[in-house]
Structure formats: structure tokens, C-alpha cells
Amino acid sequence: GVGLTGLGLLGSLEGDTGGEGGGSAAGPVILFFGLGLFVGSWMYDVIGSPFAVKDQNDKILGKKPFPYDLDLQLEKDNQQIKCLLVKHF
């Protein structure tokens, strides 16, 4: 978003050099999309972060089942430790 905004600003400024020959209309369009992408992603982060934190806290505190199981097995015969991590879908 920041890169597109900068590119749009450069394109807008380049089109305003003397008023002759009419500059390209791509500068303001790129600027608009760059600002929209930057502000939109920022708003998504601001609005969505409390929900993501609550969901993660619920998993840690046991209110929701944690999506992974860890199974450790010790085999005394071979003196091996087996670790199994299972992801539940």
C-alpha cells in the first residue's frame, strides 16, 4: 500500500510539470488504490486483532480445544523417546 501510494504520488507530480502535453491519469488512480490498500489493511488489523487475541486466549485457557495433541512415548528397550504432534481439523 505504501509503495503504491508513493508510486501514485510520483506519477501525479510528474504529470504536473508545466501543464503541456497532459500527463497520464494513472498517477491519481494508483495513488487512490495505494491509499485504499494501506488504510484498508490497517483497519482490518485494528478491528480484527481483539477477536484473534480472544480466540488464542480461549485456546490457551482451555475454553476451546487446542488444535494440536502432543504425545510423548518412552521406550525403555531401545532407550528412545518418540514425539508425535497431531493436528486436528
Summary of the structure (lengths in Angstrom):
residues: 89
radius of gyration: 26.6
end to end distance: 33.8
largest distance: 87.0
contacts: 199
relative contact order: 0.12
helix: 56%
strand: 18%
